[in-house]
Amino acid sequence: MKPAVVVVGSLNMDFVVSMDRLPAPGETVLGRDFRMIPGGKGANQACAAGKLGGDAITVRMIGRVGYDVFADHLKASLSAAGVDVSGVHATRAQPTGVALIWVDRAGQNSIVVASGANHELAAADVEAMRQACRGAAIALFQLETPLDTVEAALRLAREEGARTVLDPAPAQSLPAGLLDQIDILTPNESEAQLLSGGSAARLLPLSEASALAESLRRLGPRTVILKLGDRGCLLLDDAGPRHFPAFRVEARDTTAAGDTFNAALAIALAEGKPLVEAIPFANAAAAISVTRLGAQTSAPSRAEVDQFIRGSGKL
């Protein structure tokens, strides 16, 4: 059987407006253009994993949508990427989730999410996920669904032998029981600082990043991969800290770069690659994604990532 990656998480329709600069509180600015793009951190990861895994890896999505036209678009986008959407069910209790995204000329963004149907993915539904998780090599999670559901699904995935990967976004405090179920935690700097009990105040030098990763590892995760933006990422596991530099590209839109990183990491690990090989592959996929607009539309194919790496990071 082919290796499998399971994604448990959110599906949103993204409403994206490009502008010269992000508005200050109370300010109105004129945008340049508007696009409606399939998104949601869970669906972004599943879509990117489907594109990167191709025919060699089975990718399954588990989540909730509403009974509306956005749900049809989201499922169609995932199916087109080769993702099994049989675990995506509709609920009448809430509309499909949406995200309102502003992107400036430098590629930086501000995002507001109305979770909608994503909140209907309940802990009581987790046992029904067992068949989809059975035999999976990797299970990907984020925090756009209820925390008790995430914790229960993490436990189930571990019971079924999957290696669990959590992107702790949007950042929030996490219970110890949840952190104990994580094999690989992949926060960015602000998320890591909040999880460790601090504030997301500043960019950290690598020496401080190592200490921050160690403080997170003491909370329960076996491995921490600290995402450092254009400085790459820091891996901390039993072998100690190691820095992996980013590929140099001109960013247009950083939306879903972290989701693409996690998807690529999962695909490489499902193929049997060690972390020291999986992380550069994930860095390359994320680098390509920031040169493109949108969430799922920015995720590269496997051939594009392989060519990018062969060209030493040149598009």
Order of alpha helices (4+ residues) and beta strands (2+ residues): beta-beta-beta-alpha-beta-alpha-beta-beta-beta-alpha-beta-alpha-beta-alpha-beta-alpha-alpha-beta-beta-beta-alpha-alpha-alpha
